[in-house]
Amino acid sequence: MILRSLLFWFAFLAILAVGAIGCGISSWLAVSRFAATFEERRATELESYARFLMPRLRPLARSGDEDAIAELCSELGRSLGARVTWIDPSGRVLGESEVDPTRLDDHSNRPEVILARSGKRGVARRYSDSLGEDYLYVAVPIEANGTSGAGRSVFRMSVTARTLERPVAEFRSRVLAALYPVLLAALLVAAGISWPAVVFLRRLREGALRVARFDLQSPVPVPMIREAGETAHAFNRMTARIEERLRRMEVDRRDSETLLASMGEGVIAVDGDERVVIMNRAGGELLGLDPKASIGRTLPERIRNPDLLRLVRRALAAPGAVDGSVRIVGPEERYLAASGSSWIDPDRGEIGALLVLKDMTRLERLEGLRREFVANVSHELRTPITSIRGFAETLRDTDDLSEDEARRFYEILAREAARLHAMLEDLLVLARVEKETDDGEGIRTDETAILRVLAAAAQATRSRAERKSVRVEVECPEDLRAQAHPTLLEQAVQNLVDNAIRYSEPGQTIRVAAEERGGRVVVSVTDEGAGIAKDHLPRLFERFYRVDSSRSRKDGGTGLGLAIVKHIAQAHGGYVTVDSELGEGSRFEVWLGTPRGS
């Protein structure tokens, strides 16, 4: 069984490989050191021969007898078994034991010759072009008649590299022969270390499998080796405590489930594979999921929301906490504030992520309305304020304005100031309606005669209608009544009539009517004006939205009239609708309250 263990062979071969590599490196270092030492010793021997022959060389160097020099080089080459070369100060070879000197080129640029002329020993190992093999060269200067530097002759001795390699090869053979018993010992040591280690690991594995089967009564045998014995003792102590820990974990799990179920925030825990481990009731409701059916399933299987999945992956990758927002698209759009962090599953030890979700839909919508409102107000106020400032500065800085020009400027200032006042009044009305609606108690309503409200609204807009030659007709049963806030309802009808007058042509008629329809009271304002294109209708009741911006501002419109109508209708528990065609006029209907009897 042990011999079929991959771990045994892995450990055995690893230890053997370490030993073999160590032996190989040691052998390589020894052979390299021997080769370097032997080469240095051979170079020293050649230098010693050259120094020994110096008394014979100096007279020849002083006399310059080339025949004698050539004869001496040949004689020394035969007797010493080495190549001998004599190089004069100009770099010309005067004597050579192996090659005809006349065939050799200038030697003044040879490295060993350059060093010798500087007064040092010149040593070089390189390929010889003249003889076609590697040589070890040793060159010494010949001191004669006080010459120095470039004026020195050089005596050079050299031997072939083959004479250096034979001893190194013999030494290498002896080293390799000595490695065999070392490798055999490494083999035995590797087996001696691997065998008991694998036996212990197999016993430890069997003990772990027993623990996995909840067999906690069979301890792991303790071996003699101290480290392995300590490991076995630790394993047995761990086994003894697992049962107690399991009992405590079960109690903690039940407590955690109770706590999570009672939380208002959504809590979701996933493992490293994004598989759902925990999901409380609130988390399932926020995401539109069944918590029990989601356990064990991957989060991408259960919900396809890129914001949520991106946050989960950030939490899995980041060491600390991460925050983000999640937008849930569905029948009811939701905005969630999410915070997540990495965690460790105590049951499986896997790294996962824990997310806490809080429903921020209402706050997000309010914040969006606030941002849009501030931007729109800023935009709407900028034009009249700029106009007032410009004309006021013109009046202040211009002394030669005519009376007509000054009157025209004052009229513009008055018109822009009136526009600002109207805008502020509309904003106050809108704020009051929204406040009363958001307080939860709603607006105070009374049993109201609808005809009286419609007549009051028509009377308030009569002067403007007459200036434009537009007729306003009221049609309403005298006994029609509804639960309403008279002042706010009159404001809504007046805004609709003002809007109809603005877009009507002279001679046209505006009809203001009310009736009971489907158990509700419906107030309608119908005109014969230019009408509204279909693409404008979805946004018609937004704050500051205008179909024709230039015309609306010219006529004094604030852009808030229809938004006020919508909020007044909602404050009465109803809504407002519009039906319009280009060139055929428009019809606005305000539906009040809930159907009677419902």
C-alpha positions in Angstrom: 0.0 0.0 0.0 2.8 2.4 0.9 4.7 1.8 -2.3 1.6 2.7 -4.3 1.3 6.0 -2.5 1.9 9.0 -4.6 2.9 11.0 -1.5 5.6 8.4 -0.7 7.1 8.6 -4.1 6.8 12.4 -4.2 8.6 12.7 -0.9 11.1 10.0 -1.7 12.0 11.4 -5.1 12.1 15.0 -3.8 14.6 14.1 -1.0 16.6 12.0 -3.5 16.6 14.9 -6.0 17.8 17.3 -3.4 20.6 15.0 -2.5 21.5 14.4 -6.1 21.4 18.1 -6.9 23.6 18.8 -3.9 26.1 16.2 -5.0 26.1 17.5 -8.5 26.7 21.1 -7.5 29.5 20.0 -5.1 31.1 17.9 -7.8 30.8 20.7 -10.3 32.4 23.2 -7.9 35.2 20.8 -7.0 36.0 20.1 -10.7 35.8 23.8 -11.6 38.1 24.7 -8.7 40.5 21.9 -9.6 40.6 23.1 -13.3 41.2 26.7 -12.3 43.9 25.7 -9.8 45.7 23.4 -12.2 45.6 26.0 -14.9 47.1 28.6 -12.5 49.8 26.1 -11.4 50.7 25.4 -15.1 50.9 29.1 -15.8 53.2 29.5 -12.8 55.4 26.7 -14.0 55.8 28.3 -17.4 56.6 31.6 -15.8 59.2 29.9 -13.6 60.9 28.4 -16.7 60.9 31.8 -18.4 62.4 33.5 -15.3 65.0 30.7 -15.1 66.0 31.2 -18.7 66.3 35.0 -18.3 70.1 35.0 -18.0 70.4 33.4 -21.4 67.8 35.7 -22.9 69.1 39.1 -21.9 72.4 38.8 -23.9 70.5 37.8 -27.0 68.1 40.7 -26.5 71.0 43.1 -26.3 72.8 41.7 -29.3 69.7 41.3 -31.4 71.1 38.2 -33.2 67.9 36.9 -34.8 69.5 33.6 -35.9 70.6 32.8 -32.4 67.2 33.8 -31.1 65.4 31.5 -33.5 67.8 28.7 -32.7 67.2 29.1 -29.0 63.4 29.1 -29.4 63.6 25.8 -31.4 65.9 24.2 -28.9 63.8 25.2 -25.9 60.6 24.1 -27.5 62.1 20.6 -28.1 63.6 20.3 -24.7 60.7 21.7 -22.6 57.8 20.2 -24.6 56.2 23.7 -24.9 55.7 26.3 -27.6 58.3 29.1 -27.3 58.0 32.5 -29.0 60.3 35.6 -29.0 58.6 38.9 -29.8 60.7 42.1 -30.4 59.6 45.6 -29.2 57.9 46.2 -32.6 55.6 43.2 -32.2 57.5 41.1 -34.9 58.1 37.5 -34.0 61.9 36.8 -34.1 61.7 33.2 -32.9 59.0 30.5 -32.8 59.4 26.8 -31.9 56.3 25.6 -33.8 55.7 27.9 -36.7 57.9 29.7 -39.2 58.2 33.2 -37.7 57.9 34.8 -41.1 54.4 33.4 -41.4 53.2 35.1 -38.2 51.7 38.6 -38.2 52.3 41.4 -35.7 51.9 40.2 -32.1 52.0 43.6 -30.4 48.2 43.5 -29.8 48.1 40.1 -28.1 46.8 40.5 -24.5 49.6 38.6 -22.8 52.2 40.7 -24.8 50.6 44.0 -23.8 50.7 42.9 -20.1 54.3 41.7 -20.4 55.5 45.0 -21.8 53.9 46.8 -18.8 56.2 44.8 -16.6 53.7 42.2 -15.5 53.2 38.6 -16.2 50.9 38.2 -19.1 48.5 35.2 -19.1 45.8 34.4 -21.7 43.9 31.4 -22.9 42.6 31.6 -26.5 42.4 30.0 -29.9 45.5 30.0 -32.0 44.8 30.8 -35.7 48.2 29.6 -36.8 48.0 26.1 -35.1 44.2 25.7 -35.0 43.6 24.9 -31.3 43.4 26.5 -27.9 46.6 27.5 -26.0 47.5 28.7 -22.6 50.0 31.6 -23.1 52.4 33.0 -20.4 54.5 36.0 -21.4 57.3 37.8 -19.4 59.3 40.9 -20.3 63.0 40.7 -21.2 64.8 43.5 -19.4 67.9 44.5 -21.4 69.9 47.7 -21.5 67.4 49.4 -19.2 64.5 49.2 -21.7 61.0 49.5 -20.4 57.4 49.7 -21.6 57.1 49.3 -25.4 60.8 49.0 -25.8 60.9 45.6 -24.1 61.1 42.3 -26.0 58.7 39.6 -24.8 59.5 35.9 -24.2 56.3 33.8 -24.4 55.8 30.1 -23.5 52.5 28.3 -24.2 51.0 24.8 -24.0 48.0 23.3 -25.7 44.7 23.2 -23.8 44.6 19.5 -24.3 47.5 19.1 -21.8 45.3 21.0 -19.2 42.1 19.0 -19.8 43.5 15.5 -19.4 44.2 15.9 -15.6 40.9 17.7 -15.1 39.1 14.8 -16.9 40.9 12.3 -14.6 39.9 14.2 -11.5 36.3 14.4 -12.7 36.2 10.6 -13.2 37.5 10.1 -9.6 34.9 12.5 -8.2 32.0 10.8 -10.1 33.2 7.4 -8.9 33.1 8.7 -5.3 29.5 10.0 -5.8 28.0 6.5 -6.2 28.1 5.5 -2.5 26.9 9.0 -1.6 23.9 8.7 -3.9 23.2 5.2 -2.5 23.3 6.7 1.0 20.9 9.5 -0.1 18.6 6.8 -1.5 18.4 5.0 1.9 18.0 8.3 3.7 15.1 9.3 1.4 13.4 6.0 2.0 13.9 6.2 5.7 12.4 9.7 5.9 9.5 9.2 3.5 8.2 5.8 4.8 7.3 6.8 8.4 6.1 10.2 7.2 3.6 8.6 4.8 2.6 6.0 7.4 1.8 8.8 9.8 -0.1 10.9 7.2 -2.2 7.9 6.2 -3.1 7.3 9.9 -3.9 10.9 10.3 -6.1 10.8 7.1 -8.0 7.7 8.4 -8.6 9.6 11.7 -9.9 12.6 9.8 -12.3 10.3 7.8 -13.5 8.9 11.1 -14.2 12.4 12.4 -16.1 13.2 9.2 -18.3 10.2 10.0 -18.7 11.6 13.5 -16.8 8.6 15.0 -15.1 10.5 17.8 -14.0 7.6 19.9 -11.0 6.3 17.9 -7.9 8.5 18.5 -4.9 8.6 16.1 -1.8 6.6 17.3 1.0 8.8 18.5 4.4 8.1 16.8 7.8 8.4 18.5 8.9 11.4 16.4 8.3 14.6 18.4 6.8 16.8 15.8 4.5 14.0 14.5 3.6 13.1 18.1 2.6 16.7 18.8 0.5 16.7 15.7 -1.3 13.5 16.7 -1.9 14.8 20.2 -3.3 18.1 18.7 -5.6 16.1 16.4 -6.9 14.0 19.2 -7.5 17.1 21.3 -9.4 18.6 18.4 -11.5 15.4 18.0 -12.4 15.5 21.7 -13.6 19.1 21.4 -15.5 18.8 18.1 -18.6 17.3 19.7 -18.9 20.1 22.2 -18.3 22.7 19.5 -21.0 21.1 17.3 -23.5 21.3 20.1 -22.7 24.9 20.7 -22.8 25.7 17.0 -26.3 24.2 16.7 -27.5 26.4 19.6 -25.8 29.5 18.0 -27.4 28.7 14.6 -30.9 28.6 16.0 -30.3 31.9 17.8 -28.9 33.5 14.6 -31.8 32.3 12.6 -34.2 33.9 15.1 -32.3 37.1 15.1 -32.1 37.3 11.3 -35.7 36.6 10.9 -36.6 39.5 13.2 -34.4 42.0 11.4 -36.0 44.7 9.2 -32.9 44.8 7.0 -32.2 42.2 4.4 -29.2 39.9 5.2 -27.6 37.7 2.6 -24.5 35.5 3.0 -22.8 33.7 0.1 -19.7 31.5 -0.1 -16.8 31.9 -2.4 -18.7 30.4 -5.3 -21.5 33.0 -4.8 -23.8 30.2 -3.5 -26.4 31.5 -1.0 -25.7 30.3 2.5 -28.1 32.6 4.5 -31.0 34.7 3.4 -33.5 36.2 5.9 -37.1 37.0 5.3 -36.5 40.7 4.7 -33.8 39.9 2.2 -36.1 37.7 0.3 -38.8 40.3 0.2 -36.5 43.1 -1.0 -35.2 40.9 -3.8 -38.4 39.2 -4.6 -37.0 35.7 -3.7 -38.1 32.8 -1.6 -35.3 32.5 1.1 -35.7 28.8 1.7 -35.7 28.0 -2.1 -32.5 30.2 -2.5 -30.3 28.4 0.0 -27.7 26.3 -1.8 -28.3 28.0 -5.1 -25.9 30.5 -6.7 -26.9 34.1 -6.5 -26.7 34.6 -10.4 -29.2 31.7 -10.7 -31.7 33.4 -8.5 -31.4 37.1 -9.5 -30.0 38.8 -12.6 -29.1 42.2 -11.1 -25.7 43.5 -12.2 -25.5 46.0 -9.3 -26.0 43.3 -6.7 -23.7 40.8 -8.3 -21.0 43.4 -8.8 -21.2 44.3 -5.1 -21.0 40.7 -4.0 -17.8 40.2 -6.1 -16.3 43.3 -4.7 -17.0 42.1 -1.2 -15.4 38.7 -2.0 -12.3 40.4 -3.4 -11.9 43.3 -0.9 -10.4 42.7 2.6 -12.6 45.3 4.2 -16.2 46.6 4.0 -17.7 47.9 0.7 -20.7 50.0 0.1 -23.0 50.5 -2.9 -26.5 50.9 -4.1 -28.7 48.4 -5.9 -31.5 49.2 -8.2 -34.2 46.5 -8.5 -36.2 46.8 -11.7 -39.6 45.2 -11.8 -43.3 46.0 -11.4 -42.2 48.2 -8.5 -38.8 49.8 -8.9 -36.7 49.7 -5.7 -33.5 51.3 -4.5 -31.5 49.5 -1.9 -28.5 50.7 0.1 -26.1 47.8 0.4 -23.0 47.2 2.6 -20.9 44.1 2.3 -17.8 42.5 3.7 -15.9 39.3 3.3 -16.4 36.6 5.9 -15.4 33.0 6.7 -18.0 30.3 6.8 -17.5 28.5 10.2 -18.9 25.2 8.9 -16.7 24.9 5.8 -13.9 27.5 6.3 -14.6 29.0 2.9 -14.3 32.7 2.3 -17.6 34.3 1.4 -19.4 37.6 1.5 -22.1 39.0 3.8 -24.5 41.7 2.5 -26.9 43.9 4.4 -29.7 45.5 2.3 -31.8 48.5 3.4 -34.8 49.7 1.4 -34.1 53.3 0.4 -36.8 53.6 -2.3 -38.8 56.4 -0.7 -35.7 58.4 0.3 -34.2 58.0 -3.2 -37.4 59.2 -4.8 -37.6 62.1 -2.5 -34.0 63.0 -3.1 -34.5 62.7 -6.9 -37.5 65.1 -6.6 -35.5 67.5 -4.5 -32.6 67.6 -6.9 -34.9 68.0 -9.9 -36.9 70.7 -8.1 -33.8 72.7 -7.1 -32.4 72.5 -10.6 -35.7 73.6 -12.1 -36.2 76.4 -9.7 -32.7 77.6 -10.2 -33.2 77.5 -14.0 -36.6 79.3 -13.8 -35.4 82.0 -11.5 -32.3 82.8 -13.5 -34.1 84.3 -16.5 -36.3 86.9 -14.6 -33.6 87.8 -12.2 -31.1 88.3 -15.0 -33.7 90.4 -16.9 -34.4 92.5 -13.8 -30.8 93.0 -13.0 -29.9 94.0 -16.6 -32.7 96.5 -17.0 -32.1 97.9 -13.6 -28.4 98.5 -14.4 -29.4 100.1 -17.7 -31.7 102.5 -15.9 -29.0 103.2 -13.4 -26.1 103.8 -15.8 -27.9 105.5 -18.7 -28.7 109.2 -18.3 -30.1 110.0 -21.7 -33.0 107.5 -21.8 -36.2 108.9 -23.3 -39.4 108.8 -21.3 -40.8 106.1 -23.6 -37.7 103.9 -23.2 -37.7 104.4 -19.5 -41.4 103.5 -19.3 -40.8 100.4 -21.4 -38.0 99.3 -19.1 -40.1 99.9 -16.0 -42.9 97.8 -17.5 -40.4 95.0 -18.2 -39.2 95.2 -14.6 -42.7 95.1 -13.3 -43.7 92.2 -15.6 -40.6 90.1 -14.5 -41.2 91.0 -10.8 -44.9 89.9 -11.2 -43.6 86.7 -12.8 -41.3 86.1 -9.8 -44.2 86.8 -7.4 -46.5 84.4 -9.3 -43.8 81.7 -9.3 -43.2 82.1 -5.5 -47.0 82.0 -4.9 -47.2 78.8 -6.9 -44.3 77.3 -5.0 -46.0 78.1 -1.7 -49.2 76.5 -2.8 -47.4 73.4 -4.1 -45.4 73.2 -0.8 -48.5 73.6 1.3 -50.4 70.9 -0.6 -47.4 68.5 -0.4 -47.0 69.1 3.3 -50.6 68.5 4.1 -50.5 65.3 2.0 -47.3 64.0 3.5 -48.4 64.7 7.1 -50.5 61.6 6.8 -53.7 63.3 8.0 -54.5 64.7 4.5 -56.2 68.0 3.7 -59.3 69.1 5.5 -62.3 68.7 3.2 -66.0 69.7 3.6 -69.2 69.0 1.7 -68.7 71.4 -1.2 -71.0 72.7 -3.9 -69.0 72.1 -7.1 -70.9 74.7 -9.1 -69.9 77.5 -6.7 -66.2 76.5 -7.0 -66.3 76.4 -10.8 -68.1 79.8 -11.0 -65.5 81.4 -8.7 -62.7 80.0 -10.9 -64.3 81.3 -14.1 -64.9 84.7 -12.5 -61.2 85.0 -11.4 -60.1 84.4 -15.0 -62.8 86.5 -16.7 -60.7 89.6 -17.2 -57.9 87.8 -18.9 -60.3 85.9 -21.1 -62.0 89.1 -22.1 -58.6 90.7 -23.1 -58.0 87.8 -25.4 -61.7 87.7 -26.7 -62.1 84.1 -25.3 -65.4 82.9 -23.8 -65.5 80.8 -20.6 -68.7 78.7 -20.1 -69.6 76.8 -17.0 -71.8 73.6 -17.0 -72.5 71.9 -13.7 -75.6 70.6 -12.0 -76.6 72.8 -9.1 -77.0 69.9 -6.7 -73.6 68.3 -7.5 -71.5 68.1 -4.3 -68.3 66.4 -3.2 -65.9 66.2 -0.2 -63.3 68.8 -1.2 -61.2 71.6 -0.1 -62.9 74.6 -1.8 -59.9 76.9 -2.0 -57.5 74.3 -3.4 -60.1 72.9 -5.8 -60.8 76.5 -7.1 -57.0 76.9 -7.5 -56.8 73.7 -9.6 -59.7 74.7 -11.9 -58.4 78.3 -12.2 -54.9 76.9 -13.3 -56.5 74.8 -15.9 -58.6 77.7 -17.2 -55.6 80.0 -17.3 -53.7 77.4 -19.2 -56.6 77.0 -21.7 -56.8 80.8 -22.2 -53.1 81.0 -22.9 -53.3 78.5 -25.7 -56.6 79.6 -27.2 -57.2 81.9 -30.1 -59.6 84.9 -30.1 -63.3 83.9 -30.6 -62.8 80.4 -29.2 -64.7 78.9 -26.2 -63.5 77.2 -23.0 -66.0 74.9 -21.3 -65.7 74.2 -17.6 -67.9 71.3 -16.5 -68.5 68.8 -13.7 -70.4 65.6 -13.5 -70.6 62.4 -11.5 -69.1 59.5 -13.4 -68.5 56.0 -12.0 -69.3 57.1 -8.4 -66.7 59.9 -8.7 -67.0 63.7 -9.3 -65.1 64.6 -12.4 -64.3 68.3 -13.2 -63.3 68.9 -16.8 -61.8 71.9 -18.7 -62.0 71.8 -22.5 -60.5 74.2 -25.0 -60.4 74.6 -28.8 -56.8 75.7 -28.9 -53.7 74.4 -30.6 -53.6 71.1 -28.7 -50.6 69.2 -27.4 -48.4 66.7 -29.3 -48.6 63.1 -28.0 -44.9 63.0 -27.0 -45.4 65.8 -24.5 -48.4 64.2 -22.7 -46.4 61.8 -20.3 -44.4 64.7 -18.8 -47.1 67.4 -18.9 -47.7 67.5 -15.1 -44.0 67.6 -14.2 -42.7 70.8 -12.4 -41.6 73.5 -14.8 -42.3 71.4 -17.9 -43.5 73.5 -20.8 -44.7 72.5 -24.2 -43.8 75.9 -25.6 -41.3 77.5 -23.3 -41.1 80.9 -25.1 -44.8 81.4 -25.3 -45.4 80.2 -21.7 -42.9 82.7 -20.3 -44.2 85.5 -22.6 -47.7 84.9 -21.2 -46.5 84.9 -17.6 -46.6 81.2 -17.0 -44.5 79.8 -14.2 -44.4 76.1 -15.4 -46.0 75.0 -12.1 -49.7 75.3 -12.8 -50.3 71.7 -14.0 -48.0 70.3 -11.3 -50.2 72.1 -8.7 -53.3 70.6 -10.4 -51.9 67.1 -10.1 -51.0 67.5 -6.4 -54.3 69.0 -5.5 -56.1 66.0 -7.3 -53.9 63.6 -5.4 -54.6 65.4 -2.1 -58.3 64.8 -2.8 -57.6 61.1 -3.3 -57.9 61.4 -7.0 -55.9 62.1 -10.2 -55.8 64.2 -13.3 -55.9 63.1 -17.0 -55.4 64.9 -20.3 -56.7 64.1 -23.8 -55.4 66.3 -26.6 -54.7 66.3 -30.4 -52.7 68.9 -32.3 -55.1 71.5 -33.9 -58.1 70.1 -32.1 -57.8 71.4 -28.5 -57.3 69.7 -25.2 -59.5 68.2 -22.4 -58.3 68.0 -18.8 -60.2 66.0 -16.2 -59.8 66.1 -12.4 -61.1 63.0 -10.7 -62.0 63.6 -7.0 -61.9 61.1 -4.2 -62.8 57.5 -4.3 -66.0 56.1 -5.9 -69.0 56.4 -3.7 -70.0 53.3 -1.9 -66.5 51.7 -2.3 
